[in-house]
Structures are given as structure tokens and as C-alpha cells.
Amino acid sequence: MRDAESANALPGVNALVVGAERGAATDAEGRLVLDGLGLDQRILFSYAGYARYELAVAELAEAAR
């Protein structure tokens, strides 16, 4: 995860799998690993000082191509 304006890494961004009791946080480099997700699932991202953002796993998979 990176700030859209400064491109600085965002460590500690919380990512919660919507409807599940699991999640993760980005590391010092802004990287996030969540294994075993289905394309129909959604992730809610939150970080102090930023608006929450919900994104479908399918959208992330498409962006990674």
C-alpha cells in the first residue's frame, strides 16, 4: 500500500476480510499478504488519517495482471 499523492509506503494498514474473522496489516514496506481468498470476497482497508476503502478481491486480481 502506498499513499496516492506521495507514493510513500503505508506500514500498518489494516485489511479485514469482510464477513470473516481474519485480516492482516501491511508491513514496513507497505506489503500485504492474505492467502486463500475467493474472487467473490471483499477486503476493507483502514488506516489512521485516511478514509476506509472496500475493494473486491476480483478487482485486486485484475489490477495485478
C-alpha positions in Angstrom: 0.0 0.0 0.0 1.2 3.4 -0.9 -0.1 6.9 -0.5 -1.6 8.0 -3.8 0.0 11.5 -3.6 3.4 11.0 -2.1 3.9 7.3 -3.1 5.3 6.6 0.4 4.8 3.1 1.8 2.0 2.9 4.4 3.0 0.4 7.1 0.2 -0.8 9.4 -2.7 -0.5 7.0 -5.4 -2.9 8.4 -7.0 -5.2 5.9 -10.1 -7.1 7.1 -11.8 -9.7 5.0 -15.5 -8.7 5.1 -17.7 -11.3 6.7 -14.8 -13.3 8.0 -12.8 -13.1 11.2 -9.5 -12.7 9.5 -7.3 -10.0 8.3 -3.7 -8.7 8.2 -1.7 -5.5 8.3 0.8 -4.1 5.8 4.5 -4.5 6.7 7.1 -1.7 6.9 7.3 -1.7 3.1 3.5 -1.4 2.7 3.2 -5.1 1.5 0.2 -7.2 2.4 -0.3 -11.0 2.2 -3.8 -12.6 2.5 -3.9 -16.1 1.2 -6.8 -18.3 0.2 -9.3 -15.6 -0.7 -12.1 -16.2 -3.2 -12.7 -13.7 -6.0 -16.2 -13.0 -4.6 -14.8 -11.8 -1.3 -14.2 -8.2 -0.3 -11.5 -6.5 1.8 -11.9 -3.4 4.0 -8.8 -1.3 4.3 -8.4 1.2 7.1 -5.5 3.4 8.2 -5.4 6.3 10.7 -6.0 9.6 9.0 -7.4 8.0 5.8 -10.9 7.2 4.7 -11.9 3.5 4.8 -11.9 1.8 1.5 -13.6 -1.5 0.5 -12.4 -3.4 -2.6 -13.4 -6.7 -4.2 -10.7 -9.4 -4.4 -11.6 -9.7 -8.1 -10.6 -6.1 -8.7 -7.3 -6.6 -7.0 -6.6 -9.7 -9.1 -7.4 -7.8 -12.3 -5.2 -4.9 -11.3 -2.3 -7.4 -10.6 -2.3 -8.7 -14.2 
